[in-house]
């Protein structure tokens, strides 16, 4: 899974983010890497008003895992 984490590129759309996040489900480390490669200033443009509740929960769980 370390190799997969190295090849993660920043998403441009909410769909790309969700597909990437789902593909990495079950392992919080690559999900955290996905969050790290995504510019915070790009998040409003990426998600606009299209974030599902389950995606928000996954993001919060990931952040909680690494920032306790």
N, CA and C of each residue as an Amber inpcrd file, in Angstrom:
protein
   204
   0.8220000  -1.1940000   0.0000000   0.0000000   0.0000000   0.0000000
   0.8640000   1.2550000   0.0000000   2.1380000   1.1430000   0.4040000
   3.0240000   2.3000000   0.4010000   3.2500000   2.8080000  -1.0130000
   3.3530000   1.9050000  -1.9670000   3.5250000   2.3090000  -3.3630000
   2.2990000   3.0620000  -3.8630000   1.1250000   2.6070000  -3.4750000
  -0.1110000   3.2790000  -3.8930000  -0.1590000   4.6950000  -3.3300000
   0.3060000   4.8550000  -2.1010000   0.2970000   6.1780000  -1.4750000
   1.2170000   7.1420000  -2.2120000   2.3220000   6.6320000  -2.7530000
   3.2600000   7.4900000  -3.4740000   2.6650000   7.9990000  -4.7770000
   1.7540000   7.2390000  -5.3690000   1.2140000   7.6100000  -6.6750000
  -0.0860000   8.4140000  -6.5830000  -0.4770000   8.7980000  -5.3980000
  -1.7160000   9.5590000  -5.2210000  -1.5070000  10.9870000  -5.7120000
  -2.3960000  11.4130000  -6.5930000  -2.3230000  12.7930000  -7.0780000
  -3.5400000  13.5630000  -6.5750000  -3.4120000  14.8750000  -6.4580000
  -4.5210000  15.6710000  -5.9330000  -5.7370000  15.6150000  -6.8560000
  -6.9060000  15.4300000  -6.2840000  -8.1240000  15.3950000  -7.0990000
  -8.5350000  16.8000000  -7.5410000  -9.2470000  16.8540000  -8.6550000
  -9.7650000  18.1300000  -9.1590000 -11.2640000  18.2710000  -8.9470000
 -11.9300000  17.1540000  -8.6640000 -13.3810000  17.1670000  -8.4800000
 -13.7470000  16.3380000  -7.2570000 -14.9580000  16.5450000  -6.7770000
 -15.4560000  15.7540000  -5.6540000 -15.5370000  14.2810000  -6.0420000
 -15.9110000  14.0170000  -7.2810000 -15.9950000  12.6340000  -7.7540000
 -14.6230000  11.9660000  -7.6960000 -13.5840000  12.6360000  -8.1820000
 -12.2320000  12.0780000  -8.1420000 -11.7940000  11.8290000  -6.7010000
 -12.1060000  12.7730000  -5.8120000 -11.7400000  12.6140000  -4.4100000
 -12.4290000  11.3950000  -3.8190000 -13.7210000  11.2680000  -4.0620000
 -14.4830000  10.1630000  -3.4870000 -14.0230000   8.8190000  -4.0430000
 -13.7610000   8.7430000  -5.3420000 -13.2760000   7.4950000  -5.9460000
 -11.9290000   7.1090000  -5.3340000 -11.0340000   8.0690000  -5.2020000
  -9.7200000   7.7950000  -4.6100000  -9.8500000   7.3550000  -3.1610000
 -10.6770000   8.0470000  -2.4230000 -10.8590000   7.7290000  -1.0060000
 -11.4600000   6.3370000  -0.8280000 -12.4390000   6.0060000  -1.6350000
 -13.0580000   4.6750000  -1.5640000 -12.0580000   3.5830000  -1.9430000
 -11.2190000   3.8540000  -2.9330000 -10.2140000   2.8730000  -3.3530000
  -9.2010000   2.6160000  -2.2410000  -9.0130000   3.5970000  -1.3790000
  -8.0540000   3.4790000  -0.2830000  -8.7190000   3.1050000   1.0340000
 -10.0050000   2.8110000   1.0070000 -10.7300000   2.5280000   2.2500000
 -10.1310000   1.3220000   2.9540000 -10.2080000   1.3700000   4.2470000
  -9.6700000   0.2860000   5.0520000  -8.2630000   0.5710000   5.5470000
  -7.5940000   1.5400000   4.9650000  -6.2450000   1.9040000   5.3910000
  -6.1790000   3.4200000   5.5180000  -6.1170000   3.9020000   6.7250000
  -6.1670000   5.3440000   6.9740000  -4.9020000   6.0750000   6.5080000
  -3.7670000   5.3850000   6.4510000  -2.5310000   6.0500000   6.0580000
  -2.5840000   6.6000000   4.6340000  -2.9750000   5.8070000   3.6280000
  -3.0880000   6.3850000   2.2880000  -4.2000000   7.4260000   2.1850000
  -5.2620000   7.2550000   2.9690000  -6.3160000   8.2660000   2.9740000
  -5.7680000   9.5850000   3.5200000  -4.9320000   9.5010000   4.5450000
  -4.3110000  10.7100000   5.0900000  -3.4020000  11.3470000   4.0460000
  -2.6990000  10.5130000   3.2850000  -1.8370000  11.0460000   2.2200000
  -2.6760000  11.7760000   1.1690000  -3.8320000  11.2250000   0.8370000
  -4.7370000  11.8870000  -0.1080000  -5.1320000  13.2660000   0.4170000
  -5.4300000  13.3480000   1.7030000  -5.7790000  14.6450000   2.2930000
  -4.5900000  15.6000000   2.2550000  -3.3830000  15.0630000   2.4860000
  -2.1900000  15.9120000   2.4960000  -1.8580000  16.4690000   1.1170000
  -2.0920000  15.6870000   0.0610000  -1.7570000  16.1720000  -1.2860000
  -2.8370000  17.0970000  -1.8450000  -3.9630000  17.1710000  -1.1560000
  -5.0510000  18.0480000  -1.5880000  -4.8980000  19.3940000  -0.8880000
  -4.7170000  20.4300000  -1.6620000  -4.5200000  21.7660000  -1.1050000
  -5.7630000  22.2170000  -0.3360000  -5.5850000  22.6890000   0.9030000
  -6.7410000  23.1760000   1.6620000  -7.5050000  24.2800000   0.9330000
  -6.7860000  25.1180000   0.2130000  -7.4640000  26.1970000  -0.5060000
  -8.2750000  25.6780000  -1.6940000  -7.9850000  24.4530000  -2.1440000
  -8.7270000  23.8650000  -3.2640000 -10.0050000  23.1580000  -2.8100000
 -10.1150000  22.8460000  -1.5280000 -11.2660000  22.0720000  -1.0400000
 -12.6210000  22.7110000  -1.3480000 -12.8060000  24.0160000  -1.1300000
 -14.1210000  24.5950000  -1.4700000 -14.4640000  24.4480000  -2.9510000
 -13.4710000  24.5890000  -3.8150000 -13.7130000  24.4450000  -5.2500000
 -13.9920000  22.9850000  -5.6150000 -13.2900000  22.0570000  -4.9660000
 -13.4750000  20.6350000  -5.2660000 -14.8650000  20.1820000  -4.8400000
 -15.2370000  20.5050000  -3.6130000 -16.4840000  19.9630000  -3.0770000
 -17.7120000  20.8220000  -3.3530000 -17.5240000  22.1210000  -3.4660000
 -18.6500000  23.0370000  -3.6570000 -19.7520000  22.6580000  -2.6760000
 -20.8440000  22.0730000  -3.1280000 -21.9050000  21.6280000  -2.2110000
 -22.2290000  20.1580000  -2.4560000 -21.2050000  19.3740000  -2.7900000
 -21.4280000  17.9970000  -3.2210000 -20.7420000  16.9710000  -2.3180000
 -20.5950000  17.2240000  -1.0410000 -19.9550000  16.2390000  -0.1720000
 -21.0180000  15.3800000   0.4960000 -20.8770000  14.0750000   0.3340000
 -21.8240000  13.1570000   0.9670000 -21.5060000  13.0550000   2.4560000
 -22.4960000  12.6690000   3.2180000 -22.3120000  12.4990000   4.6590000
 -21.2760000  11.4200000   4.9470000 -21.2980000  10.3380000   4.1790000
 -20.3380000   9.2530000   4.4100000 -18.9090000   9.7090000   4.1170000
 -18.7320000  10.5750000   3.1250000 -17.3950000  11.0930000   2.8160000
 -16.9010000  11.9740000   3.9500000 -17.7720000  12.8090000   4.4870000
 -17.4000000  13.6570000   5.6170000 -17.0030000  12.8020000   6.8150000
 -17.7510000  11.7570000   7.0860000 -17.4380000  10.8560000   8.1970000
 -16.0720000  10.2080000   7.9840000 -15.7780000   9.7470000   6.7680000
 -14.4800000   9.1360000   6.4730000 -13.3360000  10.1230000   6.6840000
 -13.5280000  11.3640000   6.2650000 -12.4920000  12.3850000   6.4410000
 -12.2540000  12.6500000   7.9230000 -13.3230000  12.7780000   8.6860000
 -13.1950000  13.0290000  10.1230000 -12.5060000  11.8540000  10.8140000
 -12.8580000  10.6270000  10.4580000 -12.2110000   9.4470000  11.0490000
 -10.7230000   9.4230000  10.7260000 -10.3860000   9.7480000   9.5020000
  -8.9870000   9.7700000   9.0820000  -8.2040000  10.8140000   9.8720000
  -8.7480000  12.0040000   9.9620000  -8.0840000  13.0740000  10.7070000
  -7.9640000  12.6950000  12.1810000  -9.0050000  12.1120000  12.7480000
  -8.9820000  11.7120000  14.1580000  -7.9260000  10.6420000  14.4220000
  -7.6960000   9.7760000  13.4540000  -6.7030000   8.7140000  13.6100000
  -5.2940000   9.2890000  13.7340000  -4.9890000  10.3170000  12.9630000
  -3.6270000  10.8390000  12.9140000  -3.3840000  12.0640000  13.7830000
  -4.4260000  12.6420000  14.3460000  -4.2610000  13.8600000  15.1320000
  -4.9230000  13.7470000  16.4970000  -4.7000000  12.6640000  17.1780000
  -5.2690000  12.4740000  18.5240000  -4.4870000  13.2290000  19.5380000
